Amino acid sequence: QQQKVQLEKTYDTQCPYCSMQCKMQLIEQSFVTRKKYLTIGKDNPTTEGRLCIKGMNAHQHAFSRERLKYPLLKVNGEFVRISWEEAFEHIKENFVEIQSKDGQNALAVYGSASITNEEAYLLGKFARVALKTKYIDYNGRLCMSAAASAAIQTFGIDRGFTNSLAEIPFTGCIILAGTNIAECQPTIMPYFEKAKENGAYIIAIDPRETATTKIADLHLKLKPGTDAALANGLLKVIIEENYIDEAFLQKRVNGFEEVKDYVLSLKLEEIEEMTGVPIEQIRKAAIRFGKEETGMIFTARGVEQQTDGSISVRNFLNILIASGKIGKPNCGFGAITGQGNGQGAREHGQKADQLPGYRSIDNEEHRAYVASVWGVNKDELPGKGVSAYEMMEKIHEGEITGMFLMCSNPVVSNPNAQFVREAMKKLKFLVAVDLFVSETARLADLILPTSSYLEDEGTMTNVEGRVTLREANYPVPGEVKHDWQIICDIARVLGKGEYFSFSSAEEIFNELRVASRGGFADYYGITYDRLRKEGGLLWPCPDLDHKGTVRLFEASFAHRDGRAAMVAVPNKPVIPKEQACEEFPLYLTTGRVMSHYLTGVQTRKSPALAARNVESFMEIHPSTAMKYRIQDNTLVKIESRRGSITVRSKWSETIRQDTVFVPFHWADSQNVNNLVSKELDPTCRMPGFKVSAVKLSPVMDL
Ligand code: SF4
């Protein structure tokens, strides 16, 4: 017999997963003996009430029985419940001892791009003011650093989208390079479908056929890791066919002549050989993009997660600039962020080289300004640290001996994952803040429980650079605290409470606004009140009357001289990529599936999502599979020079015959990052997740 609903309550919030940051509402129905939850979409300017399968089931992890509710201390290898005051005393004792014995920089902070702007800002301040350590970086290093670095070098500023999403349906030609938005950011798809309905020509660049490449008119199925060369080939044709915008180049751009000389010296036959894309297809794509009056280019991790990721993106930006398709309506660039706050979390100071407002930690003026906001002496602020993976090397070298880790799972997400696991085990003291006992938290000495997207209010900056307010007022379970409360409490016990006396996320945001004022990512004009009334604002928004900046670079670029900087970058990366060889004859590339997010810490706890993909898999072309005696749906061992994993095979006609694909949401013996090399992009320190040479062997199913 059906029970009657006794009470129904609703809670507005935002999805905890990808960078679309869809607005949603939790409906909680109370029956006599149980509660039932449902998540529905809420209207908003970005996604108009749409949700994907991940968002619809987000509440399942928030209400999981495995949620952490109390601080846990590891005693003789077992976690035992302790009070917050005991936890803070342990932290104080260990942090003070580590810094007095091993040096001020022996403590490191590892942050996240899934936390709010307020928490990202506070974490950077905590490292520099409370711990006075130079070692802080975050998991966005593994995600957005190549696009960020390319945009800063070319445009002088890094906002992932130069335009708003609303312009996509009205552009004439779209290049989707290394992005599988249909699985990773599903609610963005209607913008592209609308563009197609309006007649846009869509070019996809990807080694695999995916749900995204299906909407393309032309699919350039390149060999993994050759995006930089392909972009140079496209530009060569655009210049040769005279689809360049001479007036724009003369008035607003530096470096075009050098780029032109370089790309004209390249041979399309060699580019065809390198990329595996036939010359006719390169020409067709370039001519179509060149001749349309408007065009947009979007990149994502396929282009960016490479040891030449930053120059690969720069080469795509060269195409936009040369053809004059930037700073105008329906023209521009978009780096499609993966993580929920991938944009905001890289602006407020949790990067090794950065202070809030996208200021540089090496710049004396920037240091002086931020120090004045924080009420400290600029000379006391530490200098530049190292990137996320390089902090692991510093642990092995004995320079870092303690770590404060917030909402991140580095033993799964980093390349050369076994090395990273060993590093975390070597730490004298590891504190992990998380919702669950993740694979990294399992190695911690102390785990602190934090609040979820239903409970933790704050701002998030979405894929297009729109700052949104995540309302979140569901009561926290057990003794859970918000990330910002945890940071403030630790600062207090370390004697730095005066700098962290915040009593709400809004108070932190108001300090962030001042700290960002005059910087590239200027949030000064944005307030919680405005966000509630106006539904989101695109930065820069320098004063309270400013309406936010929908389109960048209409009058000038952000370099001092106002001009964009083109640069000729070689086809061959500075650090040679692994090539398939006799011993490791195939290329491995990695990516996502729709039902999981990042390392799966949350989505693997959601029964509806976990059921869609219970385990990892390896996509392989049937001809390749036959060659290595691998049947469909059987276990296969994949080996690289770093290690091996075992996953189930999935035959697919849609992947290149020299390439296999494995998603990265699983841990331990299914963690594909065990196979990925430690080589980093020399500019932005992005690891080369997208190309590894591997060999395969069938495993007997037990
Ligand atoms: Fe929206 Fe992304 Fe959440 Fe899906 S995962 S509901 S697209 S924010």
Residues whose N, C-alpha, C, O or C-beta is under 5 A from the ligand:
A	BS01	SF4	C15 Y17 C18 S19 M20 Q21 C22 R50 L51 C52 K54 G55 C184 Q185 P186 T187
